[in-house]
Amino acid sequence: AVVSTQSTGTLFLSVIIHEVCLAFALGLKLFVDKHTLRQFITSLSIFVISCPVGIVIGMAVVQNFTDVTLTKVVFVLKALATGTFIQVTFLEIVAPEFAHRHINQLYKMAMLTFGLIFISIVMYLIHDMPVTDFCKSFVTKPLEPATGL
């Protein structure tokens, strides 16, 4: 399969934006928690290495599995990602926010509910896209050789 230039650029930009946000959040968290320089460098090094490794694993999965196997592998990886997301969101982000009483707790709960509803609506709107189409959406068929030129 050949990857189109436009889809590669879109994927690259998406990953870069996501990683910049994550790197900023991680760096800020490490700074606020007053980690040593060694811990700071170790944590950021693991973070920097994990992104390219994850991309390579994802590319290998998409290119080397049949549609049925791909669907199963993507299901397992999404389950792991969802579990990680839930753990980080509720145990490391939301819980400490609700521990601080300097802002109205009702306001915090309203914003949390609004975010949940918003993301639910977005997911509902894109739910019809099959997993295999989603995973292969950036891959196009190779161009046929030109004849008669």
Buried (B, 14 or more C-beta within 10 A) or exposed (E): EEEEEEEEEEBEEEBEEEBEEEBEEBBEEBEEEEBEEEEBEEBBEEBEEEBEEEEEEBEEBBEEBEEEEBBEBBEEBEEEEEEEEEEEEEEEEEEEEEEEEEEEEEEBEEEBEEEEEEEEEEEEEEEEEEBBEEBBEBBEEEEEEEEEE
